[in-house]
Amino acid sequence: MATLFAAESARGRLEVRSAGRTLRLYVDGVLHSAFNPARGITGSVWDALALAPWLAPSPPCRSVLLLGLGGGAAVQLIRRHLRSETMTAVEIDPLAIEVARRFFGVGGRDVEIVRADARRWLARCRRRFDLVIDDLFVEAGRIPARASGTSEPDWWRRLAARVRRGGMLVANFADAAALTRSGLLEDAATGRFSSRARITFRDYENVVVVLSEQPLSRRLLEARLCKADLRAADRRRLQMCVRTRL
């Protein structure tokens, strides 16, 4: 694996490494993005973040808010499969933004990249979005962990308030224990979302939670994946396990 870029930021050491056409972004040794433009999916957590709307009868994806840009793998997947009209990505690290633009092709008129602390930005935001994705992580001893202040009732209330009627909230957790500690599924602020799904992965401990006002169906997701522009090799890389009864 070749190292294409390495530099220090306030967040830690950022490295871009390549393996064939696959690019990976690491922060202090923790993988934060992986993307191969020749593949329709990543075979990892970012597939769930981007394709969660396919669980709903009317996928909510015209406007997307992504908290935590990383290298932009989720942005590229949303572009390819959801074709959203607008995306807003909030990232605190200016070096991560530079890397996402320079190496991962994140940019263009369809993506507004905001350099800001997501917590402070969300407190001021008054816009609403069809799809809100929370992918905020920091590195704790080379282990990914939820960013400070993003596993509290006030945080879930603010996130839920930015979701339009009929929309969807998607949140990524390092593992099942992190989800339990967050209180997300018990929080009153998320009670308006009558349907919930949990997505886990064969090779990763991450848990992605999907909250929606529309009913969620694993069969709908599977049907749309069958119709998607994916090669046979891509389909074999998919490793999402979806539960819609929590």
C-alpha positions in Angstrom: 0.0 0.0 0.0 1.5 3.3 -1.1 1.3 6.5 0.9 0.3 9.4 -1.3 -0.1 12.1 1.3 0.8 12.6 5.0 0.5 15.7 7.1 -0.3 16.7 10.7 -3.5 18.6 11.6 -5.0 19.7 14.9 -7.0 16.5 14.8 -4.0 14.2 14.3 -1.9 12.7 11.5 -3.8 12.3 8.2 -2.6 9.8 5.6 -3.9 9.0 2.2 -2.9 5.5 1.1 -3.6 3.7 -2.2 -4.1 0.0 -3.0 -4.7 -0.4 -6.7 -7.5 2.2 -7.4 -8.8 2.1 -3.9 -7.9 5.2 -1.8 -8.1 5.2 2.0 -7.9 8.0 4.5 -6.5 7.3 7.9 -6.4 9.6 10.9 -3.9 8.5 13.5 -4.1 5.1 12.1 -7.9 4.9 12.2 -9.6 4.3 8.8 -12.0 7.1 8.0 -12.8 6.7 4.3 -12.2 4.2 1.5 -13.3 4.6 -2.0 -12.7 3.0 -5.4 -14.3 4.9 -8.4 -14.5 1.6 -10.3 -16.8 0.0 -7.7 -20.4 0.9 -7.0 -20.1 0.2 -3.3 -17.3 0.2 -0.7 -18.1 -3.1 1.1 -18.1 -1.2 4.3 -20.0 1.1 6.6 -20.4 3.9 4.1 -22.7 1.8 2.0 -25.3 1.8 4.8 -25.0 5.5 5.4 -25.6 6.3 1.7 -28.1 3.6 0.8 -30.4 3.7 3.9 -33.0 5.7 2.0 -33.6 2.7 -0.2 -35.3 1.1 2.9 -38.2 3.5 2.5 -41.1 3.5 -0.1 -40.2 7.0 -1.2 -36.5 7.4 -0.6 -35.9 10.8 1.1 -32.8 12.1 -0.7 -33.4 15.4 -2.5 -31.5 17.3 0.2 -28.8 15.7 2.3 -26.9 16.9 5.4 -23.7 14.9 6.2 -22.0 15.7 9.5 -18.4 14.4 9.3 -17.0 14.4 5.8 -13.9 12.3 6.2 -12.6 11.5 2.7 -16.1 11.8 1.2 -16.9 8.1 0.5 -20.5 8.6 1.5 -20.7 11.7 -0.8 -19.6 9.7 -3.8 -22.0 6.9 -3.1 -24.9 9.3 -2.7 -24.0 10.9 -5.9 -23.9 7.6 -7.7 -27.0 5.9 -6.4 -29.3 8.6 -5.0 -28.6 11.5 -7.3 -29.5 14.1 -4.6 -30.1 17.7 -5.7 -28.1 19.2 -2.9 -25.7 18.0 -0.3 -24.2 19.9 2.7 -21.2 18.4 4.4 -19.9 19.8 7.6 -16.3 19.1 8.6 -14.2 20.7 11.3 -10.7 19.8 9.9 -9.5 22.0 7.0 -6.9 19.5 6.1 -9.5 16.7 5.8 -11.5 19.0 3.5 -8.4 19.6 1.3 -7.8 15.8 1.1 -11.4 15.1 0.2 -11.2 17.6 -2.6 -7.8 16.8 -3.9 -7.7 13.0 -3.7 -11.3 11.8 -3.4 -13.0 14.1 -5.9 -15.4 15.7 -3.4 -16.6 19.0 -4.7 -18.7 20.5 -7.4 -22.0 22.4 -7.4 -24.0 19.7 -5.8 -21.9 19.7 -2.6 -21.6 22.5 -0.2 -18.7 21.9 2.2 -18.8 23.9 5.4 -15.8 24.1 7.6 -17.2 24.2 11.1 -17.7 22.4 14.4 -20.8 20.4 13.6 -22.2 20.9 17.1 -22.0 24.7 16.9 -23.1 24.7 13.3 -26.2 22.6 14.1 -27.2 24.8 17.0 -27.4 27.8 14.5 -28.9 25.9 11.5 -32.5 26.5 10.7 -32.6 24.5 7.4 -34.3 21.1 7.1 -33.2 18.2 5.0 -34.7 15.0 3.7 -31.7 12.9 4.9 -29.5 13.7 7.9 -26.4 11.5 8.4 -24.4 11.7 11.6 -21.0 10.2 11.0 -19.0 12.2 13.6 -16.0 10.4 15.1 -12.8 11.2 16.8 -9.8 9.0 17.6 -9.3 7.7 21.1 -6.1 5.7 21.3 -6.4 4.5 17.7 -10.0 3.5 18.4 -12.9 5.4 16.7 -15.3 7.0 19.2 -18.2 9.3 19.1 -17.3 13.0 19.1 -17.8 14.7 22.5 -21.4 16.0 22.9 -22.9 13.9 20.2 -24.4 11.2 22.4 -26.7 13.4 24.5 -30.4 14.1 24.5 -29.9 17.7 23.3 -27.9 16.5 20.4 -30.6 14.1 19.2 -33.2 16.8 19.6 -31.3 19.1 17.4 -30.6 16.4 14.8 -34.3 15.4 14.7 -35.3 19.0 14.3 -33.3 19.3 11.0 -35.2 16.4 9.4 -38.1 17.3 7.2 -41.5 15.5 7.5 -41.2 12.2 5.7 -37.4 12.3 6.1 -34.8 10.1 7.6 -32.1 10.3 10.3 -29.1 8.0 10.0 -26.4 7.7 12.7 -23.2 5.6 12.8 -21.9 4.1 16.0 -18.5 2.3 16.6 -20.3 -0.7 18.2 -23.4 -1.8 19.9 -22.2 -0.6 23.3 -21.8 3.0 21.9 -25.3 2.8 20.6 -26.7 1.8 24.0 -24.7 4.6 25.8 -26.0 7.2 23.3 -29.7 6.7 24.4 -30.8 7.4 20.8 -33.4 4.7 20.7 -34.9 5.8 24.0 -34.8 9.5 23.5 -38.1 11.4 23.3 -36.8 13.7 20.6 -36.7 10.8 18.1 -40.2 9.5 19.0 -41.7 11.0 15.9 -39.8 8.4 13.8 -42.2 5.5 13.9 -39.9 3.1 11.9 -36.4 2.1 12.9 -33.8 -0.2 11.5 -30.4 -1.4 12.6 -27.6 -2.3 10.1 -24.6 -4.3 11.2 -21.7 -5.7 9.2 -19.9 -9.0 8.9 -16.3 -7.6 9.2 -16.9 -4.5 11.3 -18.3 -3.7 14.8 -20.1 -0.6 13.6 -23.9 -0.3 14.0 -25.8 2.1 11.8 -29.3 3.2 13.0 -32.0 4.4 10.6 -35.0 6.4 11.9 -37.8 7.2 9.6 -41.4 8.4 9.5 -42.0 6.1 6.5 -42.2 2.3 7.0 -38.8 0.6 6.4 -38.5 -2.6 4.5 -35.4 -4.8 3.9 -37.1 -6.2 0.9 -37.3 -2.7 -0.7 -33.6 -2.3 -0.2 -32.8 -5.7 -1.7 -35.0 -5.0 -4.7 -33.3 -1.6 -5.4 -29.9 -3.2 -5.0 -30.9 -5.8 -7.6 -31.7 -3.0 -10.0 -28.7 -0.8 -9.2 -25.7 -0.4 -11.5 -23.5 -2.9 -9.6 -21.2 -5.5 -10.9 -21.4 -9.1 -9.6 -18.1 -8.5 -7.7 -19.7 -5.5 -6.1 -22.7 -7.4 -4.9 -20.5 -10.0 -3.3 -18.8 -7.2 -1.3 -22.0 -6.1 0.3 -22.1 -7.1 3.9 -25.1 -5.3 5.4 -27.3 -7.1 7.8 -30.6 -5.2 8.2 -33.1 -5.6 11.1 -36.2 -3.5 10.9 -37.8 -4.8 14.2 -35.9 -3.3 17.1 
